[in-house]
Amino acid sequence: MFLRFLAAGLSGVLFAFPFPNVAIGWLIFVAYMLVRKYGGPGSEKLAAATALFGAATAPFVYKSVDIWRTIHPSTNVVPTLPRDMALTLMFCMLAFFLLFLVLLTLRVGLAERQMALDELYLAEEDR
């Protein structure tokens, strides 16, 4: 454990991760951010492909925990939760879903107002 913390301090945070899957995920994310930020013309398509590749690796990372059982906890914890913890989890999931709905509603309203404003600008230019 000490060597892992020493490696993290000396060589970077990626060596401190106990599973290479996490490190690979972070590298894909960093690659996406670098391509998106510093890529030249047409880099949006490469960044989109990198993001799709990163999203496609997520199920493999999730299932690799079951395939190569090491010190990682099991992925089927939710059905075995005590009642209090399950209620808390469901409450938090509902709260995040409601937050999503509120933010989505606000964003749709903003887009509608932007479209109405654009129509007013175009009507004014036509005069």
N, CA, C and O of each residue as an XYZ file, in Angstrom:
508
protein
N       0.830     -1.188      0.000
C       0.000      0.000      0.000
C       0.875      1.253      0.000
O       0.577      2.226     -0.693
N       1.945      1.223      0.773
C       2.829      2.377      0.806
C       3.447      2.640     -0.559
O       3.584      3.789     -0.978
N       3.822      1.565     -1.252
C       4.413      1.729     -2.584
C       3.428      2.360     -3.551
O       3.817      3.139     -4.421
N       2.157      2.026     -3.403
C       1.142      2.611     -4.269
C       1.048      4.123     -4.031
O       0.969      4.897     -4.986
N       1.058      4.540     -2.769
C       1.014      5.970     -2.467
C       2.302      6.661     -2.913
O       2.263      7.800     -3.377
N       3.431      5.987     -2.777
C       4.693      6.551     -3.234
C       4.684      6.712     -4.747
O       5.136      7.730     -5.271
N       4.171      5.707     -5.447
C       4.084      5.791     -6.905
C       3.144      6.913     -7.320
O       3.389      7.593     -8.316
N       2.087      7.107     -6.574
C       1.152      8.190     -6.900
C       1.820      9.540     -6.727
O       1.632     10.444     -7.541
N       2.594      9.673     -5.676
C       3.261     10.948     -5.436
C       4.361     11.238     -6.426
O       4.561     12.391     -6.809
N       5.080     10.214     -6.849
C       6.216     10.416     -7.725
C       5.865     10.358     -9.204
O       6.413     11.117    -10.003
N       4.978      9.487     -9.563
C       4.767      9.213    -10.979
C       3.411      9.629    -11.511
O       3.175      9.522    -12.715
N       2.541     10.085    -10.688
C       1.231     10.489    -11.164
C       0.135      9.641    -10.548
O       0.375      8.558    -10.014
N      -1.050     10.159    -10.638
C      -2.165      9.535     -9.948
C      -2.606      8.228    -10.595
O      -3.212      7.401     -9.914
N      -2.332      8.008    -11.862
C      -2.823      6.804    -12.523
C      -2.231      5.528    -11.941
O      -2.880      4.481    -11.963
N      -0.997      5.600    -11.415
C      -0.385      4.402    -10.853
C      -0.956      4.051     -9.489
O      -0.720      2.951     -8.989
N      -1.694      4.952     -8.884
C      -2.279      4.683     -7.579
C      -3.574      3.899     -7.684
O      -4.030      3.333     -6.690
N      -4.173      3.852     -8.859
C      -5.415      3.119     -9.022
C      -5.152      1.625     -8.939
O      -4.209      1.124     -9.551
N      -5.977      0.911     -8.188
C      -5.748     -0.519     -8.055
C      -6.143     -1.317     -9.294
O      -5.718     -2.463     -9.442
N      -6.931     -0.749    -10.169
C      -7.394     -1.483    -11.346
C      -7.007     -0.714    -12.603
O      -7.256      0.488    -12.694
N      -6.403     -1.391    -13.568
C      -6.032     -0.688    -14.797
C      -7.239     -0.207    -15.584
O      -7.104      0.706    -16.399
N      -8.425     -0.791    -15.368
C      -9.616     -0.345    -16.084
C      -9.931      1.115    -15.780
O     -10.331      1.874    -16.663
N      -9.748      1.490    -14.537
C     -10.008      2.880    -14.153
C      -9.000      3.796    -14.833
O      -9.355      4.867    -15.324
N      -7.758      3.373    -14.858
C      -6.721      4.175    -15.505
C      -7.004      4.308    -16.997
O      -6.822      5.385    -17.564
N      -7.440      3.246    -17.631
C      -7.762      3.301    -19.059
C      -8.935      4.252    -19.291
O      -8.923      5.034    -20.242
N      -9.941      4.186    -18.429
C     -11.073      5.100    -18.547
C     -10.648      6.551    -18.423
O     -11.099      7.400    -19.191
N      -9.782      6.842    -17.456
C      -9.300      8.209    -17.296
C      -8.471      8.647    -18.494
O      -8.568      9.797    -18.923
N      -7.658      7.751    -19.041
C      -6.863      8.104    -20.217
C      -7.746      8.408    -21.420
O      -7.459      9.332    -22.182
N      -8.816      7.640    -21.596
C      -9.746      7.917    -22.691
C     -10.413      9.273    -22.482
O     -10.583     10.037    -23.433
N     -10.790      9.571    -21.243
C     -11.415     10.855    -20.937
C     -10.449     12.006    -21.199
O     -10.839     13.018    -21.781
N      -9.208     11.864    -20.779
C      -8.210     12.912    -21.003
C      -7.948     13.081    -22.498
O      -7.794     14.203    -22.980
N      -7.898     11.962    -23.235
C      -7.706     12.048    -24.680
C      -8.858     12.803    -25.325
O      -8.639     13.635    -26.207
N     -10.076     12.523    -24.895
C     -11.234     13.243    -25.426
C     -11.109     14.738    -25.155
O     -11.311     15.558    -26.051
N     -10.777     15.086    -23.922
C     -10.686     16.506    -23.569
C      -9.577     17.208    -24.361
O      -9.757     18.345    -24.797
N      -8.436     16.544    -24.547
C      -7.344     17.149    -25.301
C      -7.706     17.338    -26.775
O      -7.418     18.381    -27.362
N      -8.335     16.328    -27.365
C      -8.732     16.450    -28.769
C      -9.781     17.546    -28.920
O      -9.734     18.325    -29.873
N     -10.708     17.609    -28.002
C     -11.783     18.608    -28.084
C     -11.226     20.026    -27.927
O     -11.653     20.948    -28.622
N     -10.270     20.190    -27.007
C      -9.750     21.522    -26.710
C      -8.713     21.985    -27.732
O      -8.768     23.123    -28.199
N      -7.766     21.108    -28.084
C      -6.631     21.537    -28.878
C      -6.620     20.988    -30.304
O      -5.675     21.237    -31.052
N      -7.643     20.255    -30.683
C      -7.686     19.724    -32.042
C      -7.943     20.826    -33.053
O      -8.521     21.864    -32.732
N      -7.514     20.586    -34.250
C      -7.700     21.567    -35.309
C      -9.084     21.455    -35.919
O     -10.011     20.922    -35.308
N      -9.208     21.967    -37.133
C     -10.502     21.874    -37.823
C     -10.892     20.413    -38.052
O     -10.065     19.590    -38.443
N     -12.136     20.117    -37.808
C     -12.623     18.750    -37.986
C     -12.358     17.840    -36.809
O     -12.645     16.645    -36.877
N     -11.820     18.375    -35.740
C     -11.514     17.523    -34.590
C     -12.766     17.140    -33.808
O     -12.717     16.271    -32.938
N     -13.883     17.786    -34.116
C     -15.118     17.442    -33.411
C     -15.510     15.990    -33.683
O     -15.989     15.293    -32.789
N     -15.304     15.539    -34.920
C     -15.647     14.153    -35.261
C     -14.719     13.176    -34.552
O     -15.167     12.134    -34.073
N     -13.436     13.501    -34.482
C     -12.501     12.637    -33.763
C     -12.825     12.611    -32.277
O     -12.751     11.560    -31.642
N     -13.186     13.770    -31.718
C     -13.561     13.819    -30.306
C     -14.834     13.020    -30.057
O     -14.952     12.339    -29.039
N     -15.782     13.101    -30.981
C     -17.019     12.328    -30.836
C     -16.727     10.831    -30.902
O     -17.304     10.050    -30.145
N     -15.840     10.436    -31.798
C     -15.471      9.019    -31.887
C     -14.763      8.562    -30.620
O     -14.984      7.444    -30.154
N     -13.912      9.418    -30.061
C     -13.242      9.085    -28.806
C     -14.254      8.943    -27.671
O     -14.137      8.041    -26.842
N     -15.237      9.826    -27.635
C     -16.273      9.740    -26.602
C     -17.103      8.473    -26.759
O     -17.435      7.824    -25.766
N     -17.442      8.114    -27.996
C     -18.190      6.870    -28.217
C     -17.373      5.651    -27.814
O     -17.908      4.703    -27.240
N     -16.091      5.675    -28.112
C     -15.218      4.574    -27.699
C     -15.165      4.478    -26.183
O     -15.222      3.382    -25.625
N     -15.055      5.623    -25.513
C     -15.038      5.629    -24.052
C     -16.339      5.122    -23.464
O     -16.335      4.400    -22.468
N     -17.458      5.499    -24.079
C     -18.761      5.020    -23.604
C     -18.914      3.529    -23.857
O     -19.534      2.821    -23.062
N     -18.355      3.051    -24.957
C     -18.467      1.619    -25.279
C     -17.637      0.757    -24.334
O     -17.941     -0.423    -24.154
N     -16.607      1.319    -23.735
C     -15.783      0.528    -22.810
C     -16.427      0.386    -21.435
O     -16.034     -0.485    -20.659
N     -17.402      1.222    -21.124
C     -18.006      1.183    -19.786
C     -18.618     -0.172    -19.433
O     -18.380     -0.648    -18.323
N     -19.392     -0.824    -20.308
C     -19.927     -2.142    -19.934
C     -18.838     -3.188    -19.716
O     -18.983     -4.073    -18.873
N     -17.754     -3.085    -20.473
C     -16.656     -4.038    -20.292
C     -15.977     -3.846    -18.942
O     -15.612     -4.815    -18.276
N     -15.812     -2.591    -18.549
C     -15.217     -2.312    -17.246
C     -16.135     -2.817    -16.135
O     -15.668     -3.389    -15.150
N     -17.432     -2.605    -16.295
C     -18.394     -3.050    -15.283
C     -18.375     -4.568    -15.137
O     -18.346     -5.082    -14.019
N     -18.392     -5.283    -16.251
C     -18.420     -6.748    -16.197
C     -17.066     -7.346    -15.820
O     -17.015     -8.468    -15.316
N     -15.977     -6.629    -16.049
C     -14.667     -7.176    -15.696
C     -14.526     -7.381    -14.193
O     -13.732     -8.210    -13.747
N     -15.290     -6.633    -13.417
C     -15.272     -6.822    -11.964
C     -15.797     -8.213    -11.612
O     -15.283     -8.858    -10.699
N     -16.804     -8.668    -12.323
C     -17.332    -10.009    -12.063
C     -16.433    -11.105    -12.636
O     -16.326    -12.188    -12.061
N     -15.793    -10.822    -13.758
C     -14.969    -11.844    -14.398
C     -13.679    -12.071    -13.617
O     -13.330    -13.215    -13.325
N     -12.976    -11.010    -13.279
C     -11.718    -11.123    -12.545
C     -11.956    -10.652    -11.122
O     -11.723     -9.487    -10.799
N     -12.420    -11.556    -10.273
C     -12.702    -11.226     -8.876
C     -11.395    -11.018     -8.121
O     -10.603    -11.949     -7.978
N     -11.173     -9.814     -7.644
C     -10.004     -9.521     -6.818
C     -10.521     -8.900     -5.532
O     -11.356     -9.498     -4.853
N     -10.047     -7.728     -5.189
C     -10.484     -7.087     -3.948
C     -11.678     -6.167     -4.155
O     -12.152     -5.544     -3.204
N     -12.167     -6.075     -5.383
C     -13.292     -5.188     -5.661
C     -14.579     -5.795     -5.116
O     -14.771     -7.008     -5.201
N     -15.462     -4.971     -4.557
C     -16.732     -5.509     -4.064
C     -17.610     -6.007     -5.208
O     -17.408     -5.648     -6.368
N     -18.560     -6.817     -4.867
C     -19.466     -7.400     -5.851
C     -20.329     -6.311     -6.486
O     -20.591     -5.277     -5.871
N     -20.764     -6.553     -7.718
C     -21.589     -5.561     -8.414
C     -23.079     -5.770     -8.167
O     -23.892     -4.993     -8.668
N     -23.456     -6.783     -7.419
C     -24.872     -7.027     -7.153
C     -25.197     -6.714     -5.693
O     -25.739     -7.558     -4.979
N     -24.871     -5.525     -5.264
C     -25.066     -5.109     -3.875
C     -26.468     -4.570     -3.645
O     -27.027     -4.760     -2.565
N     -27.049     -3.901     -4.637
C     -28.324     -3.214     -4.446
C     -29.438     -4.155     -3.986
O     -30.187     -3.776     -3.085
N     -29.596     -5.357     -4.546
C     -30.684     -6.216     -4.059
C     -30.503     -6.676     -2.613
O     -31.476     -7.073     -1.972
N     -29.294     -6.629     -2.094
C     -29.039     -7.110     -0.730
C     -28.934     -5.986      0.289
O     -28.533     -6.224      1.428
N     -29.288     -4.766     -0.100
C     -29.186     -3.646      0.842
C     -30.206     -3.777      1.956
O     -31.312     -4.269      1.736
N     -29.832     -3.331      3.170
C     -30.833     -3.247      4.240
C     -31.916     -2.228      3.856
O     -31.700     -1.354      3.017
N     -33.067     -2.365      4.482
C     -34.224     -1.536      4.124
C     -33.934     -0.047      4.226
O     -34.327      0.712      3.340
N     -33.261      0.388      5.274
C     -32.970      1.819      5.430
C     -32.073      2.337      4.314
O     -32.298      3.424      3.783
N     -31.074      1.571      3.967
C     -30.168      1.991      2.899
C     -30.878      1.981      1.547
O     -30.634      2.857      0.717
N     -31.747      1.007      1.318
C     -32.486      0.944      0.052
C     -33.422      2.143     -0.079
O     -33.544      2.718     -1.161
N     -34.080      2.522      1.013
C     -34.959      3.697      0.975
C     -34.161      4.966      0.691
O     -34.600      5.823     -0.076
N     -33.006      5.080      1.304
C     -32.157      6.244      1.068
C     -31.700      6.286     -0.380
O     -31.703      7.346     -1.005
N     -31.307      5.139     -0.913
C     -30.891      5.078     -2.311
C     -32.034      5.475     -3.243
O     -31.830      6.251     -4.176
N     -33.219      4.956     -2.998
C     -34.361      5.288     -3.849
C     -34.723      6.767     -3.743
O     -35.067      7.393     -4.745
N     -34.647      7.327     -2.541
C     -34.924      8.750     -2.355
C     -33.932      9.599     -3.143
O     -34.319     10.564     -3.803
N     -32.653      9.238     -3.072
C     -31.634     10.001     -3.797
C     -31.810      9.870     -5.305
O     -31.634     10.846     -6.035
N     -32.156      8.680     -5.777
C     -32.402      8.505     -7.205
C     -33.595      9.336     -7.659
O     -33.551      9.947     -8.727
N     -34.645      9.364     -6.873
C     -35.820     10.175     -7.196
C     -35.468     11.660     -7.190
O     -35.917     12.409     -8.058
N     -34.665     12.087     -6.213
C     -34.276     13.493     -6.136
C     -33.456     13.907     -7.362
O     -33.671     14.987     -7.911
N     -32.523     13.060     -7.791
C     -31.735     13.383     -8.973
C     -32.593     13.374    -10.233
O     -32.383     14.187    -11.133
N     -33.548     12.471    -10.300
C     -34.444     12.439    -11.462
C     -35.294     13.706    -11.509
O     -35.486     14.285    -12.579
N     -35.801     14.137    -10.363
C     -36.585     15.375    -10.332
C     -35.727     16.585    -10.677
O     -36.192     17.497    -11.361
N     -34.489     16.604    -10.216
C     -33.565     17.679    -10.579
C     -33.331     17.685    -12.086
O     -33.312     18.747    -12.709
N     -33.154     16.506    -12.670
C     -32.999     16.404    -14.119
C     -34.209     16.970    -14.836
O     -34.058     17.725    -15.797
N     -35.419     16.615    -14.384
C     -36.631     17.123    -15.026
C     -36.730     18.640    -14.935
O     -37.109     19.299    -15.903
N     -36.392     19.191    -13.785
C     -36.440     20.647    -13.622
C     -35.447     21.318    -14.560
O     -35.791     22.281    -15.246
N     -34.210     20.812    -14.593
C     -33.204     21.412    -15.460
C     -33.554     21.247    -16.933
O     -33.320     22.156    -17.730
N     -34.108     20.107    -17.302
C     -34.528     19.898    -18.683
C     -35.651     20.854    -19.065
O     -35.643     21.421    -20.158
N     -36.616     21.031    -18.168
C     -37.715     21.959    -18.433
C     -37.202     23.382    -18.595
O     -37.640     24.105    -19.489
N     -36.277     23.785    -17.736
C     -35.706     25.125    -17.855
C     -34.945     25.287    -19.167
O     -35.032     26.333    -19.810
N     -34.205     24.262    -19.566
C     -33.422     24.338    -20.798
C     -34.323     24.386    -22.031
O     -34.038     25.121    -22.976
N     -35.396     23.618    -22.029
C     -36.337     23.651    -23.155
C     -36.997     25.025    -23.236
O     -37.166     25.568    -24.328
N     -37.369     25.586    -22.094
C     -37.953     26.930    -22.086
C     -36.984     27.974    -22.612
O     -37.380     28.885    -23.339
N     -35.714     27.846    -22.247
C     -34.702     28.774    -22.741
C     -34.541     28.648    -24.253
O     -34.432     29.656    -24.952
N     -34.526     27.426    -24.757
C     -34.409     27.228    -26.208
C     -35.613     27.802    -26.940
O     -35.461     28.393    -28.009
N     -36.791     27.640    -26.389
C     -37.991     28.209    -27.025
C     -37.924     29.728    -27.050
O     -38.289     30.349    -28.048
N     -37.460     30.334    -25.958
C     -37.336     31.797    -25.934
C     -36.261     32.278    -26.905
O     -36.408     33.341    -27.508
N     -35.180     31.507    -27.062
C     -34.146     31.883    -28.029
C     -34.683     31.817    -29.452
O     -34.386     32.683    -30.274
N     -35.476     30.786    -29.740
C     -36.067     30.680    -31.079
C     -37.030     31.833    -31.339
O     -37.045     32.383    -32.440
N     -37.835     32.208    -30.344
C     -38.764     33.329    -30.513
C     -37.996     34.629    -30.734
O     -38.398     35.455    -31.553
N     -36.903     34.814    -30.016
C     -36.088     36.013    -30.192
C     -35.449     36.039    -31.575
O     -35.389     37.094    -32.206
N     -34.972     34.894    -32.052
C     -34.414     34.831    -33.408
C     -35.460     35.161    -34.461
O     -35.161     35.847    -35.439
N     -36.673     34.683    -34.272
C     -37.749     35.008    -35.210
C     -38.048     36.513    -35.209
O     -38.305     37.101    -36.260
N     -38.011     37.126    -34.024
C     -38.230     38.576    -33.959
C     -37.122     39.333    -34.684
O     -37.399     40.308    -35.383
N     -35.862     38.895    -34.525
C     -34.753     39.526    -35.222
C     -34.912     39.397    -36.745
O     -34.694     40.353    -37.489
N     -35.297     38.194    -37.189
C     -35.479     38.002    -38.633
C     -36.647     38.835    -39.147
O     -36.564     39.385    -40.246
N     -37.726     38.942    -38.388
C     -38.857     39.775    -38.802
C     -38.453     41.233    -38.871
O     -38.907     41.957    -39.757
N     -37.618     41.672    -37.967
C     -37.168     43.059    -37.963
C     -36.246     43.336    -39.150
O     -36.284     44.426    -39.720
N     -35.422     42.362    -39.524
C     -34.528     42.555    -40.669
C     -35.314     42.606    -41.981
O     -34.909     43.290    -42.922
N     -36.428     41.891    -42.044
C     -37.218     41.867    -43.267
C     -37.963     43.173    -43.499
O     -38.379     43.427    -44.630
N     -38.145     43.983    -42.525
C     -38.889     45.239    -42.672
C     -38.184     46.222    -43.517
O     -38.686     47.325    -43.732
